[in-house]
Amino acid sequence: MRGDQDTEVGPEVLLGRVARGDTRAFELLFDRVSGAVLGVARRVLRDPGQAEEVAQEVMVEVWRS
């Protein structure tokens, strides 16, 4: 699935594609979940700067793993 259909696939499908090195899937996944990841980090850490760093590291780890 590519193109317009990419917006309709679920995060679990995108994760599988990311695991195979699909950069477009990572872009879509990032757009979908990075706000939520940052929100959780901010609630837990209560320091916006530190939360941003942690959220970035989480997304980098998703790409690497």
C-alpha positions in Angstrom: 0.0 0.0 0.0 1.4 3.3 -1.0 0.3 6.8 -2.0 -3.2 7.9 -0.8 -3.8 4.5 0.8 -1.0 5.2 3.2 -3.2 7.5 5.2 -5.7 4.6 5.8 -3.3 2.0 7.2 -3.1 1.5 11.0 0.0 2.1 13.1 0.7 -1.6 13.5 1.0 -1.9 9.7 3.2 1.2 9.6 5.4 -0.3 12.3 6.0 -3.4 10.3 6.9 -1.3 7.3 9.2 0.8 9.4 10.9 -2.4 10.6 11.7 -3.1 7.0 13.3 0.4 6.5 10.4 2.2 4.9 11.1 5.9 5.4 7.6 7.0 4.2 6.0 4.7 6.7 8.1 6.3 9.5 7.1 9.7 8.3 3.4 8.7 8.5 3.9 7.0 11.9 5.8 10.0 13.2 3.0 12.4 12.2 0.4 10.2 13.8 2.0 9.4 17.2 4.7 12.0 18.0 2.2 14.3 19.6 0.9 11.6 21.9 4.5 10.5 22.7 5.4 14.1 23.6 2.2 14.5 25.6 3.0 11.4 27.7 6.6 12.5 28.2 5.4 16.0 29.4 2.9 14.5 31.9 5.6 12.2 33.3 8.6 14.5 33.3 6.9 17.9 33.8 9.9 19.6 32.1 9.1 20.6 28.5 12.7 20.5 27.3 13.4 17.2 28.9 10.1 15.8 27.6 11.0 16.9 24.0 14.4 15.1 24.3 12.8 11.9 25.6 10.1 12.0 22.9 12.8 12.4 20.2 14.7 9.5 21.6 11.6 7.3 21.6 11.0 8.1 17.9 14.6 7.5 17.0 14.4 4.1 18.8 11.3 3.2 16.8 13.2 3.9 13.6 16.3 1.9 14.8 14.3 -1.1 16.1 
